[in-house]
Amino acid sequence: MAVGVRAVGAAVTRNRVRRLIRESFRLRRQELPAVDIFVIARSGVRSASNAQIFASLERLWREIRA
C-alpha cells in the first residue's frame, strides 16, 4: 500500500486512507485470490468521502476476483 505525501497531503488524510484500505481488504480478504495486491492512492482520494473510497475499492476487488 502506498499513500504518498504528494498525492494525498497531510498525515491525517493519509492515515484515514490507509485505514479505509485495510478495512476494505479485511472484509474481502476471503474472496480474493492468493496474489500480491498493490494499492496506490491517487490525488482524487484527498477530496473523496469514505463511502466513495469504499465503493472504489469494491470495484477493484471485483476486478481482481474476475
CHARMM internal coordinates of N, CA and C (Angstrom, degrees):
IC EDIT
DIST 1 N 1 CA 1.4423
DIST 1 CA 1 C 1.5209
ANGL 1 N 1 CA 1 C 106.67
DIST 1 C 2 N 1.3263
ANGL 1 CA 1 C 2 N 114.86
DIHE 1 N 1 CA 1 C 2 N 132.07
DIST 2 N 2 CA 1.4540
ANGL 1 C 2 N 2 CA 119.46
DIHE 1 CA 1 C 2 N 2 CA 178.78
DIST 2 CA 2 C 1.5199
ANGL 2 N 2 CA 2 C 108.90
DIHE 1 C 2 N 2 CA 2 C -130.51
DIST 2 C 3 N 1.3091
ANGL 2 CA 2 C 3 N 115.52
DIHE 2 N 2 CA 2 C 3 N 119.08
DIST 3 N 3 CA 1.4599
ANGL 2 C 3 N 3 CA 121.28
DIHE 2 CA 2 C 3 N 3 CA 177.10
DIST 3 CA 3 C 1.5231
ANGL 3 N 3 CA 3 C 105.36
DIHE 2 C 3 N 3 CA 3 C -125.86
DIST 3 C 4 N 1.3229
ANGL 3 CA 3 C 4 N 115.08
DIHE 3 N 3 CA 3 C 4 N 96.40
DIST 4 N 4 CA 1.4491
ANGL 3 C 4 N 4 CA 120.80
DIHE 3 CA 3 C 4 N 4 CA -172.73
DIST 4 CA 4 C 1.5137
ANGL 4 N 4 CA 4 C 114.39
DIHE 3 C 4 N 4 CA 4 C -81.48
DIST 4 C 5 N 1.3266
ANGL 4 CA 4 C 5 N 114.64
DIHE 4 N 4 CA 4 C 5 N 154.80
DIST 5 N 5 CA 1.4589
ANGL 4 C 5 N 5 CA 121.82
DIHE 4 CA 4 C 5 N 5 CA 179.69
DIST 5 CA 5 C 1.5238
ANGL 5 N 5 CA 5 C 110.01
DIHE 4 C 5 N 5 CA 5 C -64.75
DIST 5 C 6 N 1.3097
ANGL 5 CA 5 C 6 N 118.27
DIHE 5 N 5 CA 5 C 6 N -42.30
DIST 6 N 6 CA 1.4621
ANGL 5 C 6 N 6 CA 121.32
DIHE 5 CA 5 C 6 N 6 CA -177.78
DIST 6 CA 6 C 1.5183
ANGL 6 N 6 CA 6 C 111.82
DIHE 5 C 6 N 6 CA 6 C -64.48
DIST 6 C 7 N 1.3064
ANGL 6 CA 6 C 7 N 117.02
DIHE 6 N 6 CA 6 C 7 N -38.54
DIST 7 N 7 CA 1.4634
ANGL 6 C 7 N 7 CA 120.52
DIHE 6 CA 6 C 7 N 7 CA -176.54
DIST 7 CA 7 C 1.5222
ANGL 7 N 7 CA 7 C 112.31
DIHE 6 C 7 N 7 CA 7 C -77.81
DIST 7 C 8 N 1.3123
ANGL 7 CA 7 C 8 N 117.46
DIHE 7 N 7 CA 7 C 8 N -40.56
DIST 8 N 8 CA 1.4593
ANGL 7 C 8 N 8 CA 120.49
DIHE 7 CA 7 C 8 N 8 CA -170.57
DIST 8 CA 8 C 1.5207
ANGL 8 N 8 CA 8 C 112.64
DIHE 7 C 8 N 8 CA 8 C -108.97
DIST 8 C 9 N 1.2933
ANGL 8 CA 8 C 9 N 118.10
DIHE 8 N 8 CA 8 C 9 N -36.95
DIST 9 N 9 CA 1.4608
ANGL 8 C 9 N 9 CA 119.20
DIHE 8 CA 8 C 9 N 9 CA 177.55
DIST 9 CA 9 C 1.5127
ANGL 9 N 9 CA 9 C 113.40
DIHE 8 C 9 N 9 CA 9 C 102.85
DIST 9 C 10 N 1.3269
ANGL 9 CA 9 C 10 N 116.10
DIHE 9 N 9 CA 9 C 10 N -129.95
DIST 10 N 10 CA 1.4618
ANGL 9 C 10 N 10 CA 123.21
DIHE 9 CA 9 C 10 N 10 CA -171.24
DIST 10 CA 10 C 1.5282
ANGL 10 N 10 CA 10 C 113.33
DIHE 9 C 10 N 10 CA 10 C -57.22
DIST 10 C 11 N 1.3056
ANGL 10 CA 10 C 11 N 115.47
DIHE 10 N 10 CA 10 C 11 N 152.28
DIST 11 N 11 CA 1.4618
ANGL 10 C 11 N 11 CA 122.39
DIHE 10 CA 10 C 11 N 11 CA -178.33
DIST 11 CA 11 C 1.5303
ANGL 11 N 11 CA 11 C 111.76
DIHE 10 C 11 N 11 CA 11 C -59.43
DIST 11 C 12 N 1.3130
ANGL 11 CA 11 C 12 N 116.84
DIHE 11 N 11 CA 11 C 12 N -35.25
DIST 12 N 12 CA 1.4638
ANGL 11 C 12 N 12 CA 120.07
DIHE 11 CA 11 C 12 N 12 CA -179.72
DIST 12 CA 12 C 1.5323
ANGL 12 N 12 CA 12 C 110.08
DIHE 11 C 12 N 12 CA 12 C -62.05
DIST 12 C 13 N 1.3136
ANGL 12 CA 12 C 13 N 116.55
DIHE 12 N 12 CA 12 C 13 N -43.65
DIST 13 N 13 CA 1.4638
ANGL 12 C 13 N 13 CA 121.17
DIHE 12 CA 12 C 13 N 13 CA 179.71
DIST 13 CA 13 C 1.5153
ANGL 13 N 13 CA 13 C 110.74
DIHE 12 C 13 N 13 CA 13 C -68.85
DIST 13 C 14 N 1.3263
ANGL 13 CA 13 C 14 N 117.32
DIHE 13 N 13 CA 13 C 14 N -42.95
DIST 14 N 14 CA 1.4692
ANGL 13 C 14 N 14 CA 120.52
DIHE 13 CA 13 C 14 N 14 CA 178.67
DIST 14 CA 14 C 1.5233
ANGL 14 N 14 CA 14 C 110.65
DIHE 13 C 14 N 14 CA 14 C -59.67
DIST 14 C 15 N 1.3344
ANGL 14 CA 14 C 15 N 117.24
DIHE 14 N 14 CA 14 C 15 N -44.00
DIST 15 N 15 CA 1.4582
ANGL 14 C 15 N 15 CA 120.53
DIHE 14 CA 14 C 15 N 15 CA -179.56
DIST 15 CA 15 C 1.5176
ANGL 15 N 15 CA 15 C 111.68
DIHE 14 C 15 N 15 CA 15 C -67.00
DIST 15 C 16 N 1.3436
ANGL 15 CA 15 C 16 N 117.94
DIHE 15 N 15 CA 15 C 16 N -36.05
DIST 16 N 16 CA 1.4662
ANGL 15 C 16 N 16 CA 120.98
DIHE 15 CA 15 C 16 N 16 CA 176.71
DIST 16 CA 16 C 1.5290
ANGL 16 N 16 CA 16 C 110.02
DIHE 15 C 16 N 16 CA 16 C -61.74
DIST 16 C 17 N 1.3222
ANGL 16 CA 16 C 17 N 116.10
DIHE 16 N 16 CA 16 C 17 N -44.42
DIST 17 N 17 CA 1.4666
ANGL 16 C 17 N 17 CA 120.90
DIHE 16 CA 16 C 17 N 17 CA 179.98
DIST 17 CA 17 C 1.5300
ANGL 17 N 17 CA 17 C 109.81
DIHE 16 C 17 N 17 CA 17 C -64.43
DIST 17 C 18 N 1.3031
ANGL 17 CA 17 C 18 N 117.20
DIHE 17 N 17 CA 17 C 18 N -43.43
DIST 18 N 18 CA 1.4762
ANGL 17 C 18 N 18 CA 120.23
DIHE 17 CA 17 C 18 N 18 CA 178.55
DIST 18 CA 18 C 1.5269
ANGL 18 N 18 CA 18 C 111.40
DIHE 17 C 18 N 18 CA 18 C -60.33
DIST 18 C 19 N 1.3320
ANGL 18 CA 18 C 19 N 116.55
DIHE 18 N 18 CA 18 C 19 N -43.95
DIST 19 N 19 CA 1.4707
ANGL 18 C 19 N 19 CA 119.90
DIHE 18 CA 18 C 19 N 19 CA 179.17
DIST 19 CA 19 C 1.5251
ANGL 19 N 19 CA 19 C 111.04
DIHE 18 C 19 N 19 CA 19 C -61.87
DIST 19 C 20 N 1.3118
ANGL 19 CA 19 C 20 N 117.02
DIHE 19 N 19 CA 19 C 20 N -41.62
DIST 20 N 20 CA 1.4671
ANGL 19 C 20 N 20 CA 120.70
DIHE 19 CA 19 C 20 N 20 CA 179.80
DIST 20 CA 20 C 1.5267
ANGL 20 N 20 CA 20 C 111.45
DIHE 19 C 20 N 20 CA 20 C -64.95
DIST 20 C 21 N 1.3229
ANGL 20 CA 20 C 21 N 116.59
DIHE 20 N 20 CA 20 C 21 N -42.11
DIST 21 N 21 CA 1.4647
ANGL 20 C 21 N 21 CA 120.44
DIHE 20 CA 20 C 21 N 21 CA 178.58
DIST 21 CA 21 C 1.5275
ANGL 21 N 21 CA 21 C 110.15
DIHE 20 C 21 N 21 CA 21 C -62.85
DIST 21 C 22 N 1.3286
ANGL 21 CA 21 C 22 N 116.41
DIHE 21 N 21 CA 21 C 22 N -47.18
DIST 22 N 22 CA 1.4693
ANGL 21 C 22 N 22 CA 119.98
DIHE 21 CA 21 C 22 N 22 CA 179.79
DIST 22 CA 22 C 1.5277
ANGL 22 N 22 CA 22 C 111.71
DIHE 21 C 22 N 22 CA 22 C -60.40
DIST 22 C 23 N 1.3384
ANGL 22 CA 22 C 23 N 116.81
DIHE 22 N 22 CA 22 C 23 N -44.32
DIST 23 N 23 CA 1.4651
ANGL 22 C 23 N 23 CA 120.44
DIHE 22 CA 22 C 23 N 23 CA -178.30
DIST 23 CA 23 C 1.5232
ANGL 23 N 23 CA 23 C 111.03
DIHE 22 C 23 N 23 CA 23 C -66.28
DIST 23 C 24 N 1.3119
ANGL 23 CA 23 C 24 N 117.46
DIHE 23 N 23 CA 23 C 24 N -43.30
DIST 24 N 24 CA 1.4588
ANGL 23 C 24 N 24 CA 120.82
DIHE 23 CA 23 C 24 N 24 CA 178.53
DIST 24 CA 24 C 1.5279
ANGL 24 N 24 CA 24 C 110.37
DIHE 23 C 24 N 24 CA 24 C -61.55
DIST 24 C 25 N 1.3311
ANGL 24 CA 24 C 25 N 116.22
DIHE 24 N 24 CA 24 C 25 N -44.20
DIST 25 N 25 CA 1.4641
ANGL 24 C 25 N 25 CA 119.86
DIHE 24 CA 24 C 25 N 25 CA 178.04
DIST 25 CA 25 C 1.5182
ANGL 25 N 25 CA 25 C 110.97
DIHE 24 C 25 N 25 CA 25 C -63.17
DIST 25 C 26 N 1.3219
ANGL 25 CA 25 C 26 N 117.60
DIHE 25 N 25 CA 25 C 26 N -43.05
DIST 26 N 26 CA 1.4635
ANGL 25 C 26 N 26 CA 121.46
DIHE 25 CA 25 C 26 N 26 CA -179.30
DIST 26 CA 26 C 1.5216
ANGL 26 N 26 CA 26 C 111.03
DIHE 25 C 26 N 26 CA 26 C -58.71
DIST 26 C 27 N 1.3304
ANGL 26 CA 26 C 27 N 116.99
DIHE 26 N 26 CA 26 C 27 N -39.76
DIST 27 N 27 CA 1.4637
ANGL 26 C 27 N 27 CA 121.13
DIHE 26 CA 26 C 27 N 27 CA -178.97
DIST 27 CA 27 C 1.5275
ANGL 27 N 27 CA 27 C 112.44
DIHE 26 C 27 N 27 CA 27 C -70.89
DIST 27 C 28 N 1.3236
ANGL 27 CA 27 C 28 N 118.56
DIHE 27 N 27 CA 27 C 28 N -27.45
DIST 28 N 28 CA 1.4701
ANGL 27 C 28 N 28 CA 122.77
DIHE 27 CA 27 C 28 N 28 CA -176.32
DIST 28 CA 28 C 1.5243
ANGL 28 N 28 CA 28 C 114.05
DIHE 27 C 28 N 28 CA 28 C -109.66
DIST 28 C 29 N 1.3044
ANGL 28 CA 28 C 29 N 116.98
DIHE 28 N 28 CA 28 C 29 N 2.88
DIST 29 N 29 CA 1.4647
ANGL 28 C 29 N 29 CA 121.76
DIHE 28 CA 28 C 29 N 29 CA -174.51
DIST 29 CA 29 C 1.5299
ANGL 29 N 29 CA 29 C 113.18
DIHE 28 C 29 N 29 CA 29 C -53.24
DIST 29 C 30 N 1.3286
ANGL 29 CA 29 C 30 N 117.98
DIHE 29 N 29 CA 29 C 30 N -41.52
DIST 30 N 30 CA 1.4628
ANGL 29 C 30 N 30 CA 121.77
DIHE 29 CA 29 C 30 N 30 CA -176.62
DIST 30 CA 30 C 1.5262
ANGL 30 N 30 CA 30 C 112.42
DIHE 29 C 30 N 30 CA 30 C -67.86
DIST 30 C 31 N 1.3189
ANGL 30 CA 30 C 31 N 117.52
DIHE 30 N 30 CA 30 C 31 N -25.64
DIST 31 N 31 CA 1.4609
ANGL 30 C 31 N 31 CA 122.03
DIHE 30 CA 30 C 31 N 31 CA -176.77
DIST 31 CA 31 C 1.5242
ANGL 31 N 31 CA 31 C 112.95
DIHE 30 C 31 N 31 CA 31 C -87.59
DIST 31 C 32 N 1.3183
ANGL 31 CA 31 C 32 N 117.68
DIHE 31 N 31 CA 31 C 32 N -15.37
DIST 32 N 32 CA 1.4585
ANGL 31 C 32 N 32 CA 121.40
DIHE 31 CA 31 C 32 N 32 CA -174.95
DIST 32 CA 32 C 1.5216
ANGL 32 N 32 CA 32 C 111.15
DIHE 31 C 32 N 32 CA 32 C -88.55
DIST 32 C 33 N 1.3336
ANGL 32 CA 32 C 33 N 116.85
DIHE 32 N 32 CA 32 C 33 N 147.80
DIST 33 N 33 CA 1.4620
ANGL 32 C 33 N 33 CA 119.73
DIHE 32 CA 32 C 33 N 33 CA 177.00
DIST 33 CA 33 C 1.5256
ANGL 33 N 33 CA 33 C 110.68
DIHE 32 C 33 N 33 CA 33 C -71.22
DIST 33 C 34 N 1.3037
ANGL 33 CA 33 C 34 N 115.57
DIHE 33 N 33 CA 33 C 34 N 166.43
DIST 34 N 34 CA 1.4687
ANGL 33 C 34 N 34 CA 121.16
DIHE 33 CA 33 C 34 N 34 CA -179.58
DIST 34 CA 34 C 1.5238
ANGL 34 N 34 CA 34 C 108.93
DIHE 33 C 34 N 34 CA 34 C -81.33
DIST 34 C 35 N 1.3062
ANGL 34 CA 34 C 35 N 116.09
DIHE 34 N 34 CA 34 C 35 N 82.94
DIST 35 N 35 CA 1.4637
ANGL 34 C 35 N 35 CA 122.56
DIHE 34 CA 34 C 35 N 35 CA 178.30
DIST 35 CA 35 C 1.5231
ANGL 35 N 35 CA 35 C 108.87
DIHE 34 C 35 N 35 CA 35 C -136.84
DIST 35 C 36 N 1.3207
ANGL 35 CA 35 C 36 N 115.74
DIHE 35 N 35 CA 35 C 36 N 162.22
DIST 36 N 36 CA 1.4639
ANGL 35 C 36 N 36 CA 120.11
DIHE 35 CA 35 C 36 N 36 CA 173.45
DIST 36 CA 36 C 1.5227
ANGL 36 N 36 CA 36 C 108.10
DIHE 35 C 36 N 36 CA 36 C -80.87
DIST 36 C 37 N 1.3101
ANGL 36 CA 36 C 37 N 116.04
DIHE 36 N 36 CA 36 C 37 N 135.13
DIST 37 N 37 CA 1.4604
ANGL 36 C 37 N 37 CA 121.19
DIHE 36 CA 36 C 37 N 37 CA -178.72
DIST 37 CA 37 C 1.5297
ANGL 37 N 37 CA 37 C 108.26
DIHE 36 C 37 N 37 CA 37 C -124.05
DIST 37 C 38 N 1.3219
ANGL 37 CA 37 C 38 N 115.85
DIHE 37 N 37 CA 37 C 38 N 128.11
DIST 38 N 38 CA 1.4552
ANGL 37 C 38 N 38 CA 121.70
DIHE 37 CA 37 C 38 N 38 CA 176.43
DIST 38 CA 38 C 1.5173
ANGL 38 N 38 CA 38 C 107.95
DIHE 37 C 38 N 38 CA 38 C -110.73
DIST 38 C 39 N 1.3118
ANGL 38 CA 38 C 39 N 116.80
DIHE 38 N 38 CA 38 C 39 N 122.93
DIST 39 N 39 CA 1.4613
ANGL 38 C 39 N 39 CA 122.33
DIHE 38 CA 38 C 39 N 39 CA 177.39
DIST 39 CA 39 C 1.5216
ANGL 39 N 39 CA 39 C 106.78
DIHE 38 C 39 N 39 CA 39 C -111.70
DIST 39 C 40 N 1.3227
ANGL 39 CA 39 C 40 N 115.70
DIHE 39 N 39 CA 39 C 40 N 119.39
DIST 40 N 40 CA 1.4549
ANGL 39 C 40 N 40 CA 121.02
DIHE 39 CA 39 C 40 N 40 CA -179.52
DIST 40 CA 40 C 1.5188
ANGL 40 N 40 CA 40 C 108.24
DIHE 39 C 40 N 40 CA 40 C -117.72
DIST 40 C 41 N 1.3087
ANGL 40 CA 40 C 41 N 116.94
DIHE 40 N 40 CA 40 C 41 N 118.15
DIST 41 N 41 CA 1.4626
ANGL 40 C 41 N 41 CA 121.48
DIHE 40 CA 40 C 41 N 41 CA -178.13
DIST 41 CA 41 C 1.5221
ANGL 41 N 41 CA 41 C 109.78
DIHE 40 C 41 N 41 CA 41 C -77.03
DIST 41 C 42 N 1.3262
ANGL 41 CA 41 C 42 N 115.26
DIHE 41 N 41 CA 41 C 42 N 136.83
DIST 42 N 42 CA 1.4661
ANGL 41 C 42 N 42 CA 121.66
DIHE 41 CA 41 C 42 N 42 CA 177.39
DIST 42 CA 42 C 1.5232
ANGL 42 N 42 CA 42 C 109.73
DIHE 41 C 42 N 42 CA 42 C -102.80
DIST 42 C 43 N 1.3117
ANGL 42 CA 42 C 43 N 117.01
DIHE 42 N 42 CA 42 C 43 N 172.15
DIST 43 N 43 CA 1.4584
ANGL 42 C 43 N 43 CA 121.26
DIHE 42 CA 42 C 43 N 43 CA -174.28
DIST 43 CA 43 C 1.5284
ANGL 43 N 43 CA 43 C 113.43
DIHE 42 C 43 N 43 CA 43 C -64.06
DIST 43 C 44 N 1.3258
ANGL 43 CA 43 C 44 N 119.19
DIHE 43 N 43 CA 43 C 44 N -25.09
DIST 44 N 44 CA 1.4591
ANGL 43 C 44 N 44 CA 121.76
DIHE 43 CA 43 C 44 N 44 CA 179.20
DIST 44 CA 44 C 1.5137
ANGL 44 N 44 CA 44 C 113.82
DIHE 43 C 44 N 44 CA 44 C -63.63
DIST 44 C 45 N 1.3120
ANGL 44 CA 44 C 45 N 116.72
DIHE 44 N 44 CA 44 C 45 N -21.32
DIST 45 N 45 CA 1.4636
ANGL 44 C 45 N 45 CA 120.66
DIHE 44 CA 44 C 45 N 45 CA -178.69
DIST 45 CA 45 C 1.5269
ANGL 45 N 45 CA 45 C 111.47
DIHE 44 C 45 N 45 CA 45 C -68.00
DIST 45 C 46 N 1.3144
ANGL 45 CA 45 C 46 N 116.60
DIHE 45 N 45 CA 45 C 46 N -21.55
DIST 46 N 46 CA 1.4689
ANGL 45 C 46 N 46 CA 121.18
DIHE 45 CA 45 C 46 N 46 CA -178.77
DIST 46 CA 46 C 1.5260
ANGL 46 N 46 CA 46 C 111.59
DIHE 45 C 46 N 46 CA 46 C -59.37
DIST 46 C 47 N 1.3311
ANGL 46 CA 46 C 47 N 116.84
DIHE 46 N 46 CA 46 C 47 N -41.19
DIST 47 N 47 CA 1.4670
ANGL 46 C 47 N 47 CA 120.60
DIHE 46 CA 46 C 47 N 47 CA -176.78
DIST 47 CA 47 C 1.5259
ANGL 47 N 47 CA 47 C 112.95
DIHE 46 C 47 N 47 CA 47 C -100.28
DIST 47 C 48 N 1.3288
ANGL 47 CA 47 C 48 N 117.98
DIHE 47 N 47 CA 47 C 48 N -0.63
DIST 48 N 48 CA 1.4642
ANGL 47 C 48 N 48 CA 121.69
DIHE 47 CA 47 C 48 N 48 CA -178.05
DIST 48 CA 48 C 1.5280
ANGL 48 N 48 CA 48 C 111.07
DIHE 47 C 48 N 48 CA 48 C -79.25
DIST 48 C 49 N 1.3354
ANGL 48 CA 48 C 49 N 115.24
DIHE 48 N 48 CA 48 C 49 N 147.59
DIST 49 N 49 CA 1.4642
ANGL 48 C 49 N 49 CA 119.97
DIHE 48 CA 48 C 49 N 49 CA 176.18
DIST 49 CA 49 C 1.5271
ANGL 49 N 49 CA 49 C 109.13
DIHE 48 C 49 N 49 CA 49 C -80.24
DIST 49 C 50 N 1.3052
ANGL 49 CA 49 C 50 N 115.98
DIHE 49 N 49 CA 49 C 50 N 166.98
DIST 50 N 50 CA 1.4632
ANGL 49 C 50 N 50 CA 120.61
DIHE 49 CA 49 C 50 N 50 CA 178.06
DIST 50 CA 50 C 1.5221
ANGL 50 N 50 CA 50 C 110.75
DIHE 49 C 50 N 50 CA 50 C -59.08
DIST 50 C 51 N 1.3285
ANGL 50 CA 50 C 51 N 117.49
DIHE 50 N 50 CA 50 C 51 N -41.57
DIST 51 N 51 CA 1.4666
ANGL 50 C 51 N 51 CA 121.14
DIHE 50 CA 50 C 51 N 51 CA -179.90
DIST 51 CA 51 C 1.5267
ANGL 51 N 51 CA 51 C 110.83
DIHE 50 C 51 N 51 CA 51 C -63.55
DIST 51 C 52 N 1.3173
ANGL 51 CA 51 C 52 N 117.78
DIHE 51 N 51 CA 51 C 52 N -39.10
DIST 52 N 52 CA 1.4586
ANGL 51 C 52 N 52 CA 120.80
DIHE 51 CA 51 C 52 N 52 CA 179.13
DIST 52 CA 52 C 1.5219
ANGL 52 N 52 CA 52 C 110.96
DIHE 51 C 52 N 52 CA 52 C -66.57
DIST 52 C 53 N 1.3094
ANGL 52 CA 52 C 53 N 117.07
DIHE 52 N 52 CA 52 C 53 N -39.44
DIST 53 N 53 CA 1.4607
ANGL 52 C 53 N 53 CA 121.00
DIHE 52 CA 52 C 53 N 53 CA 178.89
DIST 53 CA 53 C 1.5239
ANGL 53 N 53 CA 53 C 109.99
DIHE 52 C 53 N 53 CA 53 C -65.94
DIST 53 C 54 N 1.3392
ANGL 53 CA 53 C 54 N 116.97
DIHE 53 N 53 CA 53 C 54 N -44.53
DIST 54 N 54 CA 1.4600
ANGL 53 C 54 N 54 CA 120.45
DIHE 53 CA 53 C 54 N 54 CA 178.10
DIST 54 CA 54 C 1.5266
ANGL 54 N 54 CA 54 C 110.90
DIHE 53 C 54 N 54 CA 54 C -60.83
DIST 54 C 55 N 1.3321
ANGL 54 CA 54 C 55 N 117.55
DIHE 54 N 54 CA 54 C 55 N -42.20
DIST 55 N 55 CA 1.4735
ANGL 54 C 55 N 55 CA 121.31
DIHE 54 CA 54 C 55 N 55 CA 179.55
DIST 55 CA 55 C 1.5280
ANGL 55 N 55 CA 55 C 110.42
DIHE 54 C 55 N 55 CA 55 C -63.25
DIST 55 C 56 N 1.3105
ANGL 55 CA 55 C 56 N 116.88
DIHE 55 N 55 CA 55 C 56 N -41.34
DIST 56 N 56 CA 1.4574
ANGL 55 C 56 N 56 CA 120.58
DIHE 55 CA 55 C 56 N 56 CA 178.44
DIST 56 CA 56 C 1.5230
ANGL 56 N 56 CA 56 C 111.06
DIHE 55 C 56 N 56 CA 56 C -63.86
DIST 56 C 57 N 1.3271
ANGL 56 CA 56 C 57 N 116.24
DIHE 56 N 56 CA 56 C 57 N -42.93
DIST 57 N 57 CA 1.4671
ANGL 56 C 57 N 57 CA 119.83
DIHE 56 CA 56 C 57 N 57 CA 178.14
DIST 57 CA 57 C 1.5253
ANGL 57 N 57 CA 57 C 111.27
DIHE 56 C 57 N 57 CA 57 C -65.18
DIST 57 C 58 N 1.3291
ANGL 57 CA 57 C 58 N 117.34
DIHE 57 N 57 CA 57 C 58 N -37.83
DIST 58 N 58 CA 1.4693
ANGL 57 C 58 N 58 CA 120.37
DIHE 57 CA 57 C 58 N 58 CA 177.32
DIST 58 CA 58 C 1.5243
ANGL 58 N 58 CA 58 C 110.79
DIHE 57 C 58 N 58 CA 58 C -59.72
DIST 58 C 59 N 1.3419
ANGL 58 CA 58 C 59 N 116.93
DIHE 58 N 58 CA 58 C 59 N -41.11
DIST 59 N 59 CA 1.4691
ANGL 58 C 59 N 59 CA 120.46
DIHE 58 CA 58 C 59 N 59 CA 177.02
DIST 59 CA 59 C 1.5233
ANGL 59 N 59 CA 59 C 110.33
DIHE 58 C 59 N 59 CA 59 C -62.21
DIST 59 C 60 N 1.3184
ANGL 59 CA 59 C 60 N 116.90
DIHE 59 N 59 CA 59 C 60 N -41.45
DIST 60 N 60 CA 1.4639
ANGL 59 C 60 N 60 CA 120.35
DIHE 59 CA 59 C 60 N 60 CA 178.99
DIST 60 CA 60 C 1.5256
ANGL 60 N 60 CA 60 C 111.63
DIHE 59 C 60 N 60 CA 60 C -64.09
DIST 60 C 61 N 1.3256
ANGL 60 CA 60 C 61 N 116.93
DIHE 60 N 60 CA 60 C 61 N -42.98
DIST 61 N 61 CA 1.4688
ANGL 60 C 61 N 61 CA 120.23
DIHE 60 CA 60 C 61 N 61 CA 179.88
DIST 61 CA 61 C 1.5298
ANGL 61 N 61 CA 61 C 109.85
DIHE 60 C 61 N 61 CA 61 C -63.40
DIST 61 C 62 N 1.3418
ANGL 61 CA 61 C 62 N 117.63
DIHE 61 N 61 CA 61 C 62 N -39.77
DIST 62 N 62 CA 1.4726
ANGL 61 C 62 N 62 CA 120.37
DIHE 61 CA 61 C 62 N 62 CA 176.77
DIST 62 CA 62 C 1.5125
ANGL 62 N 62 CA 62 C 112.03
DIHE 61 C 62 N 62 CA 62 C -61.49
DIST 62 C 63 N 1.3216
ANGL 62 CA 62 C 63 N 116.88
DIHE 62 N 62 CA 62 C 63 N -41.63
DIST 63 N 63 CA 1.4685
ANGL 62 C 63 N 63 CA 121.08
DIHE 62 CA 62 C 63 N 63 CA 178.03
DIST 63 CA 63 C 1.5313
ANGL 63 N 63 CA 63 C 110.98
DIHE 62 C 63 N 63 CA 63 C -61.69
DIST 63 C 64 N 1.3144
ANGL 63 CA 63 C 64 N 115.69
DIHE 63 N 63 CA 63 C 64 N -41.04
DIST 64 N 64 CA 1.4737
ANGL 63 C 64 N 64 CA 119.68
DIHE 63 CA 63 C 64 N 64 CA -179.20
DIST 64 CA 64 C 1.5269
ANGL 64 N 64 CA 64 C 110.37
DIHE 63 C 64 N 64 CA 64 C -67.07
DIST 64 C 65 N 1.3416
ANGL 64 CA 64 C 65 N 116.62
DIHE 64 N 64 CA 64 C 65 N -38.54
DIST 65 N 65 CA 1.4770
ANGL 64 C 65 N 65 CA 120.24
DIHE 64 CA 64 C 65 N 65 CA 179.94
DIST 65 CA 65 C 1.5135
ANGL 65 N 65 CA 65 C 111.78
DIHE 64 C 65 N 65 CA 65 C -67.73
DIST 65 C 66 N 1.3195
ANGL 65 CA 65 C 66 N 118.08
DIHE 65 N 65 CA 65 C 66 N -29.66
DIST 66 N 66 CA 1.4800
ANGL 65 C 66 N 66 CA 121.77
DIHE 65 CA 65 C 66 N 66 CA -175.48
DIST 66 CA 66 C 1.5014
ANGL 66 N 66 CA 66 C 112.66
DIHE 65 C 66 N 66 CA 66 C -74.48
END
COOR INIT
IC SEED 1 N 1 CA 1 C
IC BUILD
